[in-house]
Amino acid sequence: MKRTLIVFLALASLAAAPAVAQEPSDDELLAALDAARFFDDDVTTLTIRIVSETPDETREAQLLLSFFESDEGSYARIQFAAPEELAGQIFLSTPDATYFFGPDLDFPIKTSATTEVFGDSAVAQTSGIRFADSYTIEERRSTADEGGNERWEIDLAAIDFSVAFQAATVTVDPETLRPLSAVLYAVSGLPFYEVFYEDYETRDDGDLYVRTQRIVNRLLLGRITTSEILEIGTEPLEASLFDPDALGSP
């Protein structure tokens, strides 16, 4: 796939370079962070279980996340399968806008990528936040975790106001270039969510991805949302599934 090839070539060039020049460029680093978390282009659907925990209750939902690529850009569709009271609700992310549609609506309404889908998993976190093409790197610094292992902290700034979260700080394993966590900031500059990429897995074809992620609300204590990928699909999808004008049509 194109994205995989770009990252492979970037990392290969790093491996072949002298030791003093091995640190990746900003573009190479952002591409590697995305490649570690996201699937190759052959994946079209994911069945996901989301568990929302608050001090008062624990709720669970299951949804189908679908992807589509066109000349206009990337599309993502989030549709609830359970619980019953949410079944049929759809969030649609397009290059132009984000939409919400439900069984009680005659047509979709525009919403925001920061709108909560379930628990503290907003549209952006549920469909996946891509760092490349959405952010620039403002600062890098080296730090260490509690065990003394070296870590990089990368401060990101959104390229424009269409990006859901205008700033983020990503903690990275410098040896594997895998993101370990990301702090997402509210417009006010306060840390809003911290996303922990907890469980990396590799498909049979070598495609690396994050199977489990945990979202901690930094503003409301005790709120944790965990999402887990249950199934992976590769069947081609119809473009009409990602057309907001088709939502609600007979």
N, C-alpha and C positions, 0 to 999 in steps of 0.2 A: 504494500500500500504506500501511497505517496508520503504520508506523515511518517510512517515507520522508516522509510528509506532516508528521509531528510535527517532524522535523529540518528540513524545508524551511521550515516556518513559523517555527521558532526562528531559523534563519539569516537569513530574510527580515526578521524583526523587528530583528535585530542590524544589518543593512545600513541599515535605515531610521532607526536611532537616531543621536543625536549622537555624534561621535567619542569623547568622553570616556566614553560609556556602552556602547561596542561590545564589551567583554570579556564573554563568555557567562557565564551563571549556571552553577552546578555541574551542575544537571540538564541544561541545554542542552549543556554541554561533554561530559558522559558520553554523551549520546545521539548527538552528532556523531562521537565517537570510534568508537562501534559502527557507525554508518551508513557510515563510510568503509571499514570492514573487511568487513562482512557483506553478503550478498545481500539483495535484496528477497524478500518472502514467496513469490513464485511459484517460486523455486528449491527443488527437493526432493531432488536428489541431486548429489553431486560425485564424480568419479573422481580420486583423488589418488595421486601417486607420492611416496614418502618414501625419502630416502637418508640412512643413518646412517653417520657416519664416526667412527672411534676411532683411536688410535695403532696398533692392531693389525690393523684390517680395515675394509672398506667393504661395507655390505649395502644392498639395495634391496627395497622392497615396494610393492605396489599395493593400494589398498583403495577400497571404496565407502562414502562418508559420506552418510547419509540424514537428512532432517529432517521433523519433524511437529509441528504446533501443535494444542492442544486447550484446552478450558476449564481444564484442570488445569495447563497450562503447556507448556514446550518439551521436546521429545524429540530425541535424536540417536542414530543407530545406526551403528556402525563395523564393517564386515565385510571381512575380508581376501580378496583374489582371488589374490594371490601374495606370497611364494613358496609352493610347494606344501605345505611342512610347516606353514604357518600358514593355508592356505586353509580357510575355514569358521569360523574363530574370529570371535566377535562380542563387541563391547562395546556395551552399551546404557545410555544416560544418560537418566534419567527425572526428573521433579520431586521424586521421593521418594528415589531411590537410584541407584547405578551398579552394573551387573551385567556378569558375564563368562560366556560360554558357548562351548564347543568341541565338536567332533564326538565326543570321548570322554566327554562329560558327559551325564548323564541329565536334568539340570535346571541352570539358571543359578545361579551363586553371586554373592553380593554382594561388591563390591570398592570401590575408591575412585576418585574423579575424578583423583587424582594418580598412579594406576597407569600405568606405561609401556605404551603400545601398540606402539611400534616405536622403537628408539633412545631418544632423550630426549624424544620426543613423547608426552606423557601423554594420557589421555582428554580432559582439559580443553583442552590445547593443540590436539589433533587436531580436536575438535568446535568449538573456538573459545571464547575467554574473553570473555564479555560484561561490560562495565564497568557499564553502566546496570542498575539494579535489583540489582546484586551488591556494589557498592562505594559508599562515600562519599569525597569529596575532603577530605583532611586539610590539605594545603598545596599552594600553587602558587608557583613561583618562575621568574623569567626568567633564562636563561643564553644561551650562544652556542656553536655548534659550532666545529670547527677552522678553518672558513672565515670565521668571524665572523658567520654567520647567526643571527638570534635564534631561540631555542628555549624552549619551556615545559617544565618538569619538574613532573609532577603526582603527588603522593603519595596513594595510595589505601588505604583500610582496608575489609576485608570487612564486610558488614552482619551476618553471623552465621557460625557455625562450619560451616555446610553448604557454604560457598564453598571451592573447592579450594585456592586460595592466599590466605592471610589478609591479605597486604599486597603491594602492587606500586607501582612507580614508572614512569610512562609519560612518554616524551619526545615532544613534539608540535610539529609545524610550526604556528605561530600563525596563519599566513595561510590555510592550507587546512584546519586542524583535523584533519589526518591524523596518526595515531600513527606514529612512526618506529621506536620500540623500546619494550620493556617489560621491566623487571627484576621477576621473580617471586621472592618470599622464602619460605624454608622456615619452619616453625613456630618454629624457634630464632631467627629474625630474620636469618640469613645469606642473602645472595643466592644463589638456587638456579639459576635459569635466566635468560638474557637472550634475549628474542625480538625479532628484527629483521624488520620488515615491509618487505620489499625491493622488491616489484614490484606496484604498483597498476595495475589495468586498469579499463576502462569497457566495459560491455556495450552493445549497439546501442540499448537503451532508456534509456541514461544511468546505469544502476546501477553505482556504483563498488564495487570489491572488491579484496582482496589476493590476488594469484595465487600469490605465492611468499613463504614465510617461513622464516627460519633461526633455529634454537634452539641457543644455546651453553650448555653446562653450565658454570656458574661454580665448581662444587665439584670436578669431575673434568676437568682440563685436557686439551684435545685431542679432546673429544667434541662433534661438531656434527651436528645433524639438520636436513635441509632438506626441506620439503614443497612440492609444486607441483601446482596444479589443472590436470588434463588435459582434463576434460570437465564440462559443466554440463547437468543434466537438470531438466525442469519437469513431468514426468508426475506425476499424483496418485498417492499411495501409500496402501495399506491400513493402517488403524490397528493391525491385528493384528501388523504387523512390529515395532511398538514396545511390544508387550505382553510383559513378562518371562515371564509364565505360558505364553505360546505358544512360547517357545524350547524346542526339544527335542520339541515335539508332532509327531505324524505328519502 
